[in-house]
Amino acid sequence: MQQDLFVKICGITNSEDAHHAVRCGADAIGFIFFEQSPRFISHRRAAEIVKSLPEHISKIGVFVNTDLRFVRDIVKHVNLSAVQLLGNEGPDDLVNFETSVIKVFRVGRNYDVEVMKNYIVDAFLLDAMKEGAFGGTGKTFDWNIAVKAKEYGRIILSGGLTPDNVEDAVRFVRPYGVDVSSGVEASPGKKDPAKVRDFIARAKSIPVSYRDDEQL
């Protein structure tokens, strides 16, 4: 089947922002379970928001260097449909997960896409590398790397995307999906409704479809 561009609004911390993103056409809502992030949300609060969201919306938990047993506990408590993992997980660590798995790679100056070839996951998320930061940096990276990475699986493009550049990004990379957090915020952890609306509308305005059998 033909799958339209997958759009994920990440760093959601409140119900109002989650429901606004859904009304605007988001396919997925991302919750960050990394306590050092300004967009951190407790699993209890996330569970409350998830209960109120439509069934077809993907609920994705973002974890940074987290024990995988803890990840599985949060998946069950919150009722997540996918996990997004940024850490030292090897290919063997990510098999037999109960949910879809998105493996994050941060793209820096010497990034080698070959590292992706051993991973069997549902998608890869590529974000910009910045020392001491794990996402939400507002920085872009060389999109040519994302194009090359498509050889190894479904690519969700992240890193410095905004309503102003997302159309160019989608045209250039033709990814499976796009992910945004800081690019649609009024302040860390609080979304700007107009930016969320414009980002989703502009991302989905590009006639890109992905041949696939299932969604995250």
N, C-alpha and C positions, 0 to 999 in steps of 0.2 A: 504494500500500500504506500501511497505518497504521504509523507509526514511533513507538515509545514514547519517553519522555523520554531524551535523550542525556546521560549523566553522565560528566564528565571529571575525573579526579583529577590535578592538576598539581603541578609542583615535585618530581617523583620523583627521588631521588638514589641509590636502592639497589634491588636485586632483591627483597629481602624486602617492602618497601612496595609495589612494583609487583604482585607476585603476590598479596598480601593484597587489594589493591584489586580485582583481577580476580576473585578468589574471592567477593568481596562483591557482584559484579555491575556493576562499572564498565564502561563502553563504551569509554573512551579513557584513555590514560596520557600525561601531558604532561612533556616534558623541556625545561628552560630552558637555552639556550645563550647566556646573557648573563652575562659574567664577574663583573660587579658584584653579581649576585644571590647571596644566601646559599643559594639553591637551585640554583646553577650545577652542571652536570654536563658532563664532557668528552664529546666525540663518541665516543671509544673506549669509555668505560664505558657510554654509552647504547646503543651498538651491541650490546654484550654482553647487556644486559638485553632489548633488542628481540628478539634471536635466541631467547630463552627464553619469549617471550610467545605465546599462542595467535594464530592467523592472523586471527581475527575481531576482535581488539582493535585499535582505532585507535591508532597511535603518532604523536604530534603534537609537533613541534619548535617551541619558542617563541623568537622572535628579536626583538631590540630594535635598531632603527636599524642594521641589518646589510646589507652589500653583498649584492645578490641573487645574484651569482655564487657567493659563499661559501655562501649558503643552499642553493643547488642542489647544491653539493659535499657538504654535510652530509646533505642528503636522500638522496643516493646511498650515502654511506658508512654511515649509520645504518639505512637502509631505512625511512624515515619514510613514513607514509601521508598526512600533512597537515602544513602549516606554519601557524603562528599568528604574524602579523607586526604588530609595534607600531613604527611609525616614520612617516617622511614619504613612504611609498609613495603614488604617485598611481594613479588608475584604470588608466592605460596600462601601469604597471609590473607589474601583476598578471595580465596575460593570458598564455596559453600556458605556464602552469606545469605540471610533470609530475604534481603532486600536488594534492589539495584545498587551497584557500587560505581561511584564516580571517583576516579583517582586524579588528584591534583598534581600538576607539575608547574613549578615556577620557572619562567623562562628568563635566563640571564644571558650575559655576553657569550658564555661558552656552552650554552645548552646544546645537548646532542639528542635529537629525537630518537635515536636508536635505543635509548633506555626504555622506551615505551613498548618495544616489540614483544617483551616477555610477559606483559600484563594481559590477562583476560578479564576485562571489566566491561561494564555497560557503556561507559563513556570516559573520556579524558577531559579535564578542565585545565586549560592553559591560562596562567595568570602571570603578571609581570613580577620579576624578582626585585625585591628591595630588602636590603639587610635589616633584620630586626622587625620586619613587618610580615604579617601573614594575611594578605588580601586587604582590600579596601584602601589601596595606596593611591588610586587615581592615576597610576602610571600605565602607559601602553608598552607593547614590545613589538618586535619586528613580525608583522603578520605573515611574512613569507614562511616563517617557521611553522605557523599554524597550518598553512596550506600543505607543507611537507608532512606534517604530523597526521594528516587525514589518511595517510597510507596505513596507519596502525589502528584505526577505529574512529568512532564518533567523537567529534571535537566540539566542546562547548567553549566558546571564546569569551574570555574575561580580561580584566586589566584595563582601566582607564576609559571604559566605554561610557558615553554620554548620549543624550538625545542628538547632539550635534554631529557625532562621528559614527553612530551605529550603522547608518545606511552605507557609508563607505566601507565599514568593516565587513558587513554582510556581503556586499558585492564582491569584495576582494577575496575573502576567505571561503565564502559559501559553506559555513559551518553547519553542524547539526543544530546548534543552539548558541545563545548568547546569555551572559550572566552579568548582572549589574548590582552594585550596592552603593558605593559613595557617589557615583555619577548621577544618582537621582535623589540625593538627600538634601534636606534643608539644614540638618546638623547630624552628626554621627548618631545613628540609631533612629532618626526621625526622617521619614520620606517627604519629599516635596510632591504634592499631588499632581501638579502640572507636569513636572519632569517625568514622573512615572508614566502618566498618560502619553506624553509625547514620545518617550523612549519606546514604549510597546508599539504604538502606532507606526512609528518610523521603521522599527525593526521588521515589523510584519508587512510593511508596504513593499518590500523587495520580493519579487517573484522567485523565491528559492524554495524548492521542495526536496526532501531527502527520502530516498527509497528505503523503507525500513518496515519491520514487522511489528514493532512494539515501541511504546513510549516509556520513558523513565517514570 
